[in-house]
Amino acid sequence: MNKSRWRNLKHELLDNKFGLAALAILFVFVVAAVLAFLAPHDPNQIIVQDRLKPPSGSHYFGTDDYGRDYFSRALYGGRISLAVGFLAMIIATGFGTAVGAISGYFGGKVDSLIMRVVDILMSVPPFLVMLILSVYLKPGIQNVIIIIGLLTWMNIARIVRAETLSVKEREYVLYAKVSGQSTFRMITMHVIPSVLSTIIVAATINIASAILMESSLSFLGLGIQQPNSSWGSMLNNAQGYISEAPYLALFPGLFILLTVLSFNVLGDIFRVAFEPKVNQR
């Protein structure tokens, strides 16, 4: 990518207090998830006599209905929620980039056929498909990642395809094509690097969508299964104790809100920084 775009991104981040706050929040969450093994309590240890204790010095976020330390479960739940978001994003971005680049590069009937298939897939509500697939597939983090990844690539494909239609007409791409380079090399060495900034923006927003989808599935009991936890599954377990122990819903709900909001803020900053009109300043 053009180095000026990275300079623009640096300026946008430094000039945007919300962007810096979003970056700090995500940094804290990622570090906390990585260092979850340092949690003061075993997240799966059941102590019945400690059930539904409010936040205190010994249990920072209180305990759940099984007496498990809620702070430790939130740390490990964050690890799963963030992992699902990042890994599902990698699947969706990789698949969507490949489909979009091929469609835009070849154009004509190939482009028309691929885009009609994408239109059909986008017309089907992805959450409905997730519910159906989750019923037939064994619940687990691997299947959740695959399902979300394979149901969120269409928007990325459309974005990459639109950029590729423009990039393939540029002089350096036409010169490379005339020089006899293979189609694979043309796409991987010239087209995709030229649209990488757009891919990064789409991937950033896709992470937020993946985390929300996982949270929704887990909230409905179709995602992460016990004894493991994610922020969505913690919200699901908190349903029956809203009046008795509201903190059970407060903490995971707040973490999901902050994470999704932070990724959306950063995605918007990336978009502004990588816009051509910004680069011309």
NORZI-V162997 format. One record per pair of residues at least 4 apart in sequence whose C-alpha atoms are under 7 Angstrom apart, sorted by sequence separation. I is the first residue (numbers start at 0). J is the second residue. D is the distance in Angstrom with one decimal. If there is no record, write none. Layout:
I | J | D
I | J | D
This chain:
2 | 6 | 6.5
3 | 7 | 6.1
4 | 8 | 6.1
5 | 9 | 6.2
6 | 10 | 6.3
7 | 11 | 6.1
8 | 12 | 6.1
9 | 13 | 6.2
10 | 14 | 6.0
11 | 15 | 6.0
15 | 19 | 6.5
16 | 20 | 6.1
17 | 21 | 6.0
18 | 22 | 6.1
19 | 23 | 6.1
20 | 24 | 6.1
21 | 25 | 6.2
22 | 26 | 6.1
23 | 27 | 6.2
24 | 28 | 6.2
25 | 29 | 6.0
26 | 30 | 6.1
27 | 31 | 6.0
28 | 32 | 6.1
29 | 33 | 6.2
30 | 34 | 6.1
31 | 35 | 5.8
46 | 50 | 6.9
54 | 58 | 5.7
55 | 59 | 5.2
58 | 62 | 6.8
62 | 66 | 5.1
63 | 67 | 5.5
68 | 72 | 6.5
69 | 73 | 6.0
70 | 74 | 6.4
71 | 75 | 6.4
72 | 76 | 5.7
73 | 77 | 5.9
74 | 78 | 6.5
75 | 79 | 6.6
76 | 80 | 6.2
77 | 81 | 5.9
78 | 82 | 6.0
79 | 83 | 6.0
80 | 84 | 6.3
81 | 85 | 6.2
82 | 86 | 5.9
83 | 87 | 5.7
84 | 88 | 6.0
85 | 89 | 6.3
86 | 90 | 6.4
87 | 91 | 6.1
88 | 92 | 5.7
89 | 93 | 5.9
90 | 94 | 6.1
91 | 95 | 5.7
92 | 96 | 5.7
93 | 97 | 6.2
94 | 98 | 6.2
95 | 99 | 5.9
96 | 100 | 5.9
97 | 101 | 6.1
98 | 102 | 6.0
99 | 103 | 6.0
100 | 104 | 5.8
101 | 105 | 6.1
102 | 106 | 5.8
105 | 109 | 6.4
106 | 110 | 4.5
107 | 111 | 6.2
108 | 112 | 6.0
109 | 113 | 6.2
110 | 114 | 6.0
111 | 115 | 6.1
112 | 116 | 6.4
113 | 117 | 6.3
114 | 118 | 6.0
115 | 119 | 6.2
116 | 120 | 6.3
117 | 121 | 6.1
118 | 122 | 6.2
119 | 123 | 6.9
124 | 128 | 6.7
125 | 129 | 6.1
126 | 130 | 6.2
127 | 131 | 6.4
128 | 132 | 6.1
129 | 133 | 5.9
130 | 134 | 6.4
131 | 135 | 6.8
132 | 136 | 5.9
138 | 142 | 6.7
139 | 143 | 6.3
140 | 144 | 6.2
141 | 145 | 6.3
142 | 146 | 5.9
143 | 147 | 6.1
144 | 148 | 5.9
145 | 149 | 6.0
146 | 150 | 6.2
147 | 151 | 6.2
148 | 152 | 6.7
152 | 156 | 6.2
153 | 157 | 6.3
154 | 158 | 6.3
155 | 159 | 6.1
156 | 160 | 5.9
157 | 161 | 6.2
158 | 162 | 6.4
159 | 163 | 6.0
160 | 164 | 6.3
161 | 165 | 7.0
162 | 166 | 6.2
163 | 167 | 5.9
168 | 172 | 6.8
169 | 173 | 6.3
170 | 174 | 6.0
171 | 175 | 6.2
172 | 176 | 6.2
173 | 177 | 6.2
174 | 178 | 6.1
175 | 179 | 6.9
176 | 180 | 5.7
180 | 184 | 6.4
181 | 185 | 6.1
182 | 186 | 6.2
183 | 187 | 6.1
184 | 188 | 5.4
185 | 189 | 5.3
186 | 190 | 4.7
187 | 191 | 5.5
188 | 192 | 6.4
189 | 193 | 6.3
190 | 194 | 6.6
191 | 195 | 6.0
194 | 198 | 6.4
195 | 199 | 6.2
196 | 200 | 6.5
197 | 201 | 6.3
198 | 202 | 6.0
199 | 203 | 6.2
200 | 204 | 6.6
201 | 205 | 6.1
202 | 206 | 6.3
204 | 208 | 6.6
205 | 209 | 6.1
206 | 210 | 6.2
207 | 211 | 6.3
208 | 212 | 6.2
209 | 213 | 6.2
210 | 214 | 6.1
211 | 215 | 6.1
212 | 216 | 6.2
213 | 217 | 6.0
214 | 218 | 5.8
215 | 219 | 6.3
216 | 220 | 6.4
217 | 221 | 5.4
223 | 227 | 6.6
228 | 232 | 5.9
229 | 233 | 6.1
230 | 234 | 6.3
231 | 235 | 6.3
232 | 236 | 6.3
233 | 237 | 6.2
234 | 238 | 6.7
237 | 241 | 6.4
240 | 244 | 5.3
241 | 245 | 4.6
245 | 249 | 6.2
246 | 250 | 6.1
248 | 252 | 5.8
249 | 253 | 5.9
250 | 254 | 6.2
251 | 255 | 6.2
252 | 256 | 6.2
253 | 257 | 6.1
254 | 258 | 6.0
255 | 259 | 6.1
256 | 260 | 5.9
257 | 261 | 5.9
258 | 262 | 6.3
259 | 263 | 6.2
260 | 264 | 6.1
261 | 265 | 6.2
262 | 266 | 6.0
263 | 267 | 6.2
264 | 268 | 6.3
265 | 269 | 6.1
266 | 270 | 6.2
267 | 271 | 6.3
268 | 272 | 6.1
269 | 273 | 6.0
270 | 274 | 6.2
273 | 277 | 6.9
274 | 278 | 6.6
275 | 279 | 6.5
54 | 59 | 5.0
62 | 67 | 5.2
63 | 68 | 6.8
105 | 110 | 6.5
133 | 138 | 6.5
167 | 172 | 5.8
168 | 173 | 6.5
175 | 180 | 6.1
180 | 185 | 6.5
185 | 190 | 6.4
186 | 191 | 6.0
216 | 221 | 5.1
217 | 222 | 4.0
223 | 228 | 6.4
228 | 233 | 6.4
240 | 245 | 6.7
272 | 277 | 6.3
12 | 18 | 5.6
13 | 19 | 7.0
54 | 60 | 4.5
55 | 61 | 6.3
62 | 68 | 4.7
63 | 69 | 6.1
167 | 173 | 7.0
216 | 222 | 4.9
217 | 223 | 5.6
223 | 229 | 6.6
12 | 19 | 6.1
54 | 61 | 3.8
61 | 68 | 6.4
62 | 69 | 4.9
102 | 109 | 6.3
103 | 110 | 6.2
241 | 248 | 7.0
53 | 61 | 4.4
61 | 69 | 5.6
102 | 110 | 4.4
52 | 61 | 5.2
53 | 62 | 6.7
60 | 69 | 5.3
213 | 222 | 6.6
223 | 232 | 6.5
51 | 61 | 6.9
52 | 62 | 5.2
58 | 68 | 6.2
60 | 70 | 5.0
237 | 247 | 5.3
51 | 62 | 5.1
59 | 70 | 6.0
102 | 113 | 6.4
237 | 248 | 5.4
50 | 62 | 5.9
51 | 63 | 5.0
58 | 70 | 6.9
220 | 232 | 6.9
49 | 62 | 6.9
50 | 63 | 5.8
51 | 64 | 5.3
218 | 231 | 5.0
50 | 64 | 5.0
217 | 231 | 4.9
218 | 232 | 5.1
234 | 248 | 5.3
50 | 65 | 5.3
51 | 66 | 6.3
217 | 232 | 4.5
220 | 235 | 6.9
50 | 66 | 3.7
214 | 230 | 6.5
215 | 231 | 6.3
218 | 234 | 6.0
219 | 235 | 6.6
49 | 66 | 4.6
129 | 146 | 6.6
172 | 189 | 6.5
214 | 231 | 3.8
218 | 235 | 4.3
234 | 251 | 6.3
47 | 65 | 5.6
48 | 66 | 6.8
213 | 231 | 6.9
214 | 232 | 6.9
217 | 235 | 6.8
233 | 251 | 6.5
234 | 252 | 6.8
46 | 65 | 6.4
47 | 66 | 5.2
45 | 65 | 5.6
46 | 66 | 4.7
45 | 66 | 5.4
46 | 67 | 6.4
230 | 251 | 4.9
45 | 67 | 5.2
44 | 67 | 5.7
167 | 190 | 6.8
43 | 67 | 6.2
166 | 190 | 6.4
42 | 67 | 6.1
125 | 150 | 6.0
230 | 255 | 6.9
42 | 68 | 5.9
163 | 190 | 6.5
40 | 68 | 6.3
42 | 71 | 5.0
41 | 71 | 6.8
42 | 72 | 4.9
40 | 71 | 6.1
121 | 153 | 6.7
162 | 194 | 6.4
38 | 71 | 5.4
159 | 194 | 7.0
117 | 153 | 6.1
35 | 74 | 5.4
35 | 75 | 5.8
32 | 74 | 5.5
31 | 74 | 6.3
32 | 75 | 6.3
32 | 77 | 5.7
33 | 78 | 6.9
32 | 78 | 4.5
155 | 201 | 6.3
207 | 259 | 4.8
207 | 262 | 5.8
207 | 263 | 6.8
87 | 144 | 5.0
91 | 148 | 4.6
95 | 152 | 4.6
99 | 156 | 4.1
103 | 160 | 4.5
86 | 144 | 6.6
87 | 145 | 6.5
90 | 148 | 5.1
91 | 149 | 6.0
94 | 152 | 6.4
95 | 153 | 6.1
98 | 156 | 5.8
99 | 157 | 6.0
102 | 160 | 6.1
103 | 161 | 6.7
204 | 262 | 6.2
96 | 155 | 6.5
100 | 159 | 6.0
104 | 163 | 6.2
203 | 262 | 6.2
204 | 263 | 5.7
87 | 147 | 5.9
88 | 148 | 6.2
91 | 151 | 5.8
92 | 152 | 6.2
95 | 155 | 5.1
96 | 156 | 5.6
99 | 159 | 5.0
100 | 160 | 5.4
103 | 163 | 5.1
104 | 164 | 6.4
83 | 144 | 5.5
87 | 148 | 4.3
91 | 152 | 4.3
95 | 156 | 4.2
99 | 160 | 4.1
103 | 164 | 5.0
147 | 209 | 6.4
204 | 266 | 5.6
92 | 155 | 6.5
96 | 159 | 6.0
100 | 163 | 5.9
104 | 167 | 6.5
203 | 266 | 5.4
200 | 266 | 5.4
200 | 269 | 5.7
200 | 270 | 5.9
196 | 273 | 6.4
143 | 222 | 6.4
138 | 221 | 6.5
139 | 222 | 6.5
140 | 223 | 5.9
138 | 222 | 6.0
139 | 223 | 5.6
138 | 223 | 6.8
139 | 224 | 6.6
100 | 186 | 6.9
138 | 224 | 6.9
133 | 221 | 6.2
92 | 202 | 6.2
88 | 202 | 6.2
88 | 205 | 5.9
88 | 206 | 5.5
85 | 206 | 5.9
88 | 209 | 7.0
84 | 206 | 4.8
87 | 209 | 6.5
84 | 207 | 6.9
84 | 209 | 4.9
84 | 210 | 4.9
83 | 210 | 6.7
81 | 210 | 6.9
80 | 210 | 6.1
80 | 229 | 5.6
79 | 229 | 5.7
80 | 230 | 6.5
76 | 228 | 4.8
77 | 229 | 6.2
75 | 228 | 6.9
76 | 229 | 3.7
77 | 230 | 6.3
76 | 230 | 5.3
72 | 228 | 6.5
73 | 230 | 6.8
73 | 251 | 6.9
43 | 226 | 6.5
63 | 247 | 6.9
0 | 192 | 6.6
0 | 193 | 6.5
51 | 244 | 6.7
0 | 195 | 6.8
0 | 196 | 6.8
25 | 258 | 6.6
25 | 261 | 6.9
21 | 261 | 4.4
21 | 264 | 6.8
21 | 265 | 6.9
18 | 264 | 6.2
18 | 265 | 6.0
11 | 268 | 6.6
8 | 269 | 6.4
11 | 272 | 6.4
8 | 272 | 4.9
7 | 272 | 5.2
4 | 272 | 6.4
4 | 273 | 5.6
7 | 278 | 6.9
4 | 278 | 6.3
3 | 278 | 6.6
